[in-house]
Amino acid sequence: MKLNQSVYQNQAWNFLSETPGFSAANAQLVLAFGERFLLEKLNLYDELRLRFPVADIIINSTSGEIYLDKVHDDSVVITAIEFEKTRIQTVQIDINKHTESYQAGQKIAGALDAPDLAALFLISDGGKVNGSDLTRALNELLPRPIPISGGLAGDAARFERTLVGLNQNPAAGKIVGIGFYGQHLKIGHGSMGGWDVFGPEREVTKANYNILYQIDDKHALDLYKEYLGKYAENLPAAAFLFPLSMRANNESEPLVRTILTIDEAARSMTFAGDMPEKALIRFMTANLDRLIDASATAAQTSMKQLNFTPELAILISCVGRKLVLGQRTEEEVEVAREVFGRDAVMTGFYSYGEISPLNTRCELHNQTMTVTVFSEN
């Protein structure tokens, strides 16, 4: 694997790094993570197509870009990959509303499944997609467990619209799947939240899709405000400080769910992923040191799965973590670098949701640091 990385910032392109022998003419995959306003202003795809004539080019908007061990805003980071023994295949699916998410997952599985499929990486619209349904379709339709990771595009903290594109300038309502094929690519993954849980586990007694109406037969928003105390005055912004832990049933591993909006009239809360009835939930709160430690744990987990030194590490962290960590945000990237060592090329972005395996199933996560590492060594 040979890599080239550059960044567009302050109206200029800057070179970051390049593996000896890298050939732009032979690169098969280009990942471009950038701020939405910049992507809308730049004719980025045409420029990248001239630089990388045969590559599949994936562009998406972010809530912050990760490169050079730091977190940046108002930039576009480009990572071009020249595989030596690995084949890739890509597909783009259009989606108009969240109820089409399961069907989108079906189409991705049908387009990319093959006997030598080694891994999938997904970049999805972050506003129109239900990531729970998207991942459920892939889990159900792929004939064997495949490592699936990725994330939902971001839009800073604006939540207006997100952009994704495959071999075109990015637009709203797109999901891109990347399939990696063959036996030579080594892949590891890890995902960790680091939030503290408090209070008893409670049952969801009324919900519809991703809208939570009642917990233990009480209005969900009333109970949530009771737990938040003085912080309830700052809703919905304060919800990033207090996500929920959710288990679909007694046997399930807990997932973190972010609250997107609240409805004072209905006394309900809308989440970034499914909130099924009879699910078990607990309230969570932020501990900044534990959030940063969780990033190191996610990086360590990605390294433990396979005995290899990563050449490329893609970090996808939730915009909620960025808002909570504030000036300490870069620390969660720096501790990951300490785990990977100096040689790995790091890229990534802040997202509206993370996709990563949990045990053998792929799941949508919120408020996590999710890491995927690659090597062809």
Secondary structure, 3 states (H helix, E strand, C coil): CEEEEEEEECCEEEEEEECCCCCCCCCCEEEEEEEHHHHHHCCHHHHHHHHCCCCEEEEEEECCEEECCEEECCEEEEEEEECCCCEEEEEEEECCCHHHHHHHHHHHHHHHCCCCEEEEEEEECCCCCCHHHHHHHHHHHCCCCCCEEEEECCCCCCCCCCCEEECCCCECCEEEEEEEECCCCEEEEEEECCCEEEEEEEEEEEEECCEEEEECCEEHHHHHHHHHHHHHHHCCHHHHHCCEEEECCCCCCCEEECEEEEECCCCEEEECCCCCCCCEEEEEECCHHHHHHHHHHHHHHHHHCCCCCCCEEEEEEEHHHHHHHHHHHHHHHHHHHHHHCCCCEEEEEEECEEEEEECCEEEEECCCEEEEEEECC
